[in-house]
Amino acid sequence: MDFLDNQLTPLVANFQSTPEFFIGFYNNKRIGQPNTHHTRLIAHVVNEVGTPYYALTVTVDQYTDPKTGKTYVADSAITDPDGNCEVSGFFPGFRTITISGDGITTTTFPAIEFLSGKAENREFIVAPSFNNIPAPAESKKQKANS
């Protein structure tokens, strides 16, 4: 694993001139393990017509175990260009999912029961935010005989 951690990912080499992107990518990269034994969420995030969202944060929210009273922290991942991400290694239980990011309305989905060592495949449909639409400009009324 040390060997792979020090290797340059071929596609990201093109973006090295953008330090923020490269640093963010390097810090968030994860090599998927198909036979992992961790509890995980495999999420696919799309809009109402099925177009995937890129660079959204998918968070498996904080959880308090009702049996022990112990609180487990939230865990999150960022969607790729196909709208997919994998959040793994969190404590199982009934946990809500929150999806946030630029261009969408932050949405919290109902709790999903996560079982120890099992993966949940889910598609999440989020609505775009319309915060970037400018307000209509006021028009001046013209006189009829002008």
C-alpha positions in Angstrom: 0.0 0.0 0.0 2.9 2.4 0.6 3.9 2.0 -3.0 0.5 3.1 -4.2 0.3 6.0 -1.8 3.4 7.5 -3.3 2.5 7.0 -7.0 1.0 9.8 -9.1 -2.5 9.1 -10.4 -2.3 9.6 -14.2 -5.3 11.8 -14.6 -4.5 14.1 -11.8 -1.0 14.8 -13.3 -2.8 17.1 -15.8 -4.2 19.2 -12.9 -1.0 19.7 -10.9 -0.8 23.3 -12.1 -4.0 23.9 -10.0 -2.6 23.4 -6.4 -6.0 23.5 -4.7 -7.4 20.7 -6.9 -4.3 18.6 -6.6 -4.1 18.9 -2.8 -7.8 18.2 -2.4 -7.5 15.1 -4.7 -4.5 13.8 -3.0 -6.0 14.2 0.5 -9.3 12.6 -0.6 -8.1 9.7 -2.8 -8.9 6.3 -1.7 -8.1 2.9 -3.3 -11.3 0.9 -3.2 -11.1 -2.6 -1.8 -13.8 -4.8 -3.2 -13.5 -7.4 -0.4 -13.5 -4.9 2.5 -15.2 -5.9 5.7 -16.2 -2.4 6.8 -19.7 -1.1 7.0 -20.1 1.1 4.0 -22.4 3.2 1.8 -22.0 3.1 -1.9 -23.9 6.2 -3.1 -25.0 7.5 -6.5 -26.2 11.1 -6.5 -28.3 12.4 -9.3 -30.9 15.1 -10.1 -34.5 14.5 -11.0 -33.7 13.6 -14.6 -30.8 11.3 -13.7 -27.8 13.6 -14.4 -25.0 12.8 -11.9 -23.6 15.5 -9.5 -19.8 16.0 -9.1 -18.0 17.1 -6.0 -20.9 16.8 -3.6 -20.2 15.8 0.0 -22.1 12.6 1.1 -22.1 12.3 4.9 -23.2 9.4 7.0 -24.3 11.4 10.0 -23.3 11.1 13.6 -24.9 8.2 15.5 -25.6 7.6 19.1 -25.9 3.9 20.0 -29.1 3.6 22.1 -27.7 0.5 24.0 -24.5 2.1 25.2 -25.1 5.8 24.8 -21.8 6.1 22.9 -21.7 8.7 20.1 -20.0 7.8 16.8 -18.7 10.5 14.5 -19.9 11.2 11.0 -18.0 10.0 8.0 -18.1 11.5 4.5 -16.8 11.2 0.9 -16.9 13.3 -2.2 -18.7 12.3 -5.4 -16.7 11.6 -8.5 -17.7 12.9 -12.0 -20.2 10.0 -12.4 -22.0 11.0 -9.1 -20.6 8.0 -7.2 -18.7 7.7 -3.9 -18.0 5.2 -1.1 -18.2 6.1 2.6 -16.8 3.3 4.6 -15.5 2.3 8.0 -18.2 3.8 10.2 -20.1 2.2 13.1 -23.3 0.4 12.0 -26.8 1.3 13.0 -29.7 3.5 11.9 -28.0 6.5 10.4 -29.2 9.4 8.3 -27.5 10.6 5.2 -26.8 14.3 4.4 -25.8 15.5 0.9 -24.5 19.0 0.5 -22.4 21.0 -1.9 -22.5 23.8 -4.5 -25.5 24.0 -6.7 -27.9 21.9 -4.7 -30.2 22.2 -1.7 -28.7 20.4 1.2 -30.8 17.4 1.9 -30.9 14.9 4.8 -32.4 11.5 3.9 -34.2 9.2 6.4 -32.2 6.7 8.4 -30.9 3.6 6.8 -30.1 0.5 8.8 -26.4 -0.3 8.2 -25.3 -3.8 9.2 -21.8 -4.6 10.4 -19.5 -5.4 7.5 -22.2 -5.0 4.9 -22.5 -2.5 2.0 -25.6 -0.5 1.2 -26.0 0.6 -2.5 -28.3 3.6 -2.7 -29.2 6.2 -5.3 -30.0 9.7 -3.9 -32.0 12.3 -5.8 -31.2 15.9 -4.9 -32.8 19.1 -6.0 -30.7 22.0 -7.5 -30.6 25.2 -5.6 -31.7 28.3 -7.5 -29.7 30.8 -5.4 -27.6 31.9 -8.4 -30.6 33.2 -10.5 -30.6 37.0 -10.6 -33.7 38.9 -9.6 -35.6 40.4 -12.5 -34.7 44.0 -13.3 -37.3 46.6 -12.9 -38.5 48.0 -16.2 -39.4 51.7 -16.6 -42.9 52.3 -17.8 -43.1 54.3 -21.0 -45.8 56.8 -21.8 -48.2 55.7 -24.5 -47.7 58.9 -26.7 -43.9 59.0 -26.6 
